[in-house]
């Protein structure tokens, strides 16, 4: 059986390592793009904070997570806003501490 990492798991692991190492590399407020099944009819692209992306269901694999620089180019920013996470997309897990998730 094949196993693929999900965007949500990658976010959890990044935040866990940051909490442990405290290097200031990433936080729940860091901006990123979560992607799934690129090039397929069911593709999903979402832009937002790691906390927001963590609350999305990206569905079936393959997943990808791209962290954004703190100084996003205005043209890039304009394009990314087309993929901004909307409140109705969130599952609620973005507010739940990681140790309380199933």
Buried (B, 14 or more C-beta within 10 A) or exposed (E): EEEEEBBBEBBBEBBEEBEEEEEEEBEBEBBBBBBBBEEEEEEBBBBBBBBBBBBBEBEEBEBBBEBBEEEBEEEEEEEBEEBEBEEEBBEEBBEEEEEEEE
